[in-house]
Amino acid sequence: MALSIIVLIVGAVLALPGGLFAASLMSQPRTRWLGLIGGVIGAVITAFALYYFIHAAGVTIDAVSWFFGSFLACSMGVAIGALLVGFFTGSGRGSDVRTQEP
């Protein structure tokens, strides 16, 4: 296994606890578990996308920059995955607000 894959996996795994905590804060209580699952899926998709684009472009990156980049990108992937699941399940922050009729 190449060093870049190992560093990517370590960065993604270390990004999960903080990202999932933020995902649980962003999700409504009734869809919290779906938000956490969406966050994990978002991190995995982000890690695969990083790996694909680095190897497709032929870029060489040192291990520290690759670790911090994968850590930050996977943290954002968790948050975006949780937000997308919340959006698609219709559990936005204002989903229980009704319009007042005169």
Legacy VTK file of the C-alpha trace (Angstrom):
# vtk DataFile Version 3.0
C-alpha trace
ASCII
DATASET POLYDATA
POINTS 102 float
0.000 0.000 0.000
1.394 3.353 -1.007
2.203 6.043 1.521
-0.306 8.436 -0.044
-3.163 5.992 0.549
-2.134 5.444 4.168
-1.893 9.184 4.847
-5.254 9.745 3.148
-6.941 7.054 5.259
-5.409 8.410 8.476
-6.501 11.958 7.626
-10.031 10.811 6.793
-10.373 8.717 9.953
-9.085 11.530 12.163
-11.508 13.965 10.495
-14.532 11.826 11.343
-14.969 12.555 15.095
-15.002 16.337 14.768
-16.979 16.266 11.555
-19.581 13.874 12.943
-19.923 16.029 16.054
-20.635 19.036 13.857
-23.009 16.907 11.763
-24.953 15.895 14.867
-25.276 19.549 15.844
-26.531 20.496 12.372
-29.096 17.697 12.147
-32.570 17.714 13.618
-33.141 15.137 16.384
-35.500 13.077 14.236
-32.933 12.693 11.435
-29.719 12.733 13.438
-28.716 9.169 12.534
-29.342 9.841 8.860
-27.152 12.937 9.136
-24.336 10.902 10.665
-24.587 8.267 7.942
-24.610 11.015 5.314
-21.525 12.512 6.944
-19.606 9.244 6.728
-20.656 8.815 3.093
-19.576 12.403 2.387
-16.142 11.768 3.894
-15.670 8.582 1.862
-16.699 10.284 -1.376
-14.354 13.178 -0.627
-11.445 10.810 0.056
-12.039 8.928 -3.207
-12.296 12.207 -5.116
-9.021 13.451 -3.611
-7.245 10.231 -4.469
-8.592 10.194 -8.019
-7.753 13.806 -8.841
-4.247 13.658 -7.368
-3.386 10.578 -9.409
-5.167 11.763 -12.554
-3.245 15.038 -12.504
0.064 13.394 -11.633
0.749 15.830 -8.797
3.339 14.978 -6.156
2.605 16.257 -2.658
4.632 15.836 0.512
3.072 13.785 3.294
2.343 16.654 5.708
0.518 18.747 3.116
-1.371 15.676 1.910
-2.412 14.826 5.488
-3.645 18.329 6.326
-5.374 18.659 2.969
-7.153 15.328 3.310
-8.042 16.084 6.938
-9.636 19.437 6.105
-11.307 18.198 2.924
-12.809 15.154 4.651
-14.019 17.343 7.534
-15.841 19.497 5.000
-17.095 16.365 3.245
-18.689 15.180 6.497
-20.431 18.517 7.004
-21.617 18.729 3.396
-22.852 15.117 3.461
-24.854 15.781 6.635
-26.327 18.981 5.201
-27.316 17.261 1.968
-29.027 14.429 3.832
-30.845 16.991 5.956
-31.901 18.840 2.836
-33.128 15.750 1.013
-35.044 14.426 4.004
-36.797 17.776 4.414
-35.562 18.473 7.911
-34.280 22.009 7.504
-34.077 24.348 10.454
-37.336 26.063 9.525
-39.284 23.017 8.375
-41.863 23.306 11.166
-42.661 26.959 10.559
-46.091 27.577 9.106
-47.177 30.670 7.298
-49.789 32.738 9.018
-52.892 33.430 7.022
-54.714 36.719 7.575
LINES 1 103
102 0 1 2 3 4 5 6 7 8 9 10 11 12 13 14 15 16 17 18 19 20 21 22 23 24 25 26 27 28 29 30 31 32 33 34 35 36 37 38 39 40 41 42 43 44 45 46 47 48 49 50 51 52 53 54 55 56 57 58 59 60 61 62 63 64 65 66 67 68 69 70 71 72 73 74 75 76 77 78 79 80 81 82 83 84 85 86 87 88 89 90 91 92 93 94 95 96 97 98 99 100 101
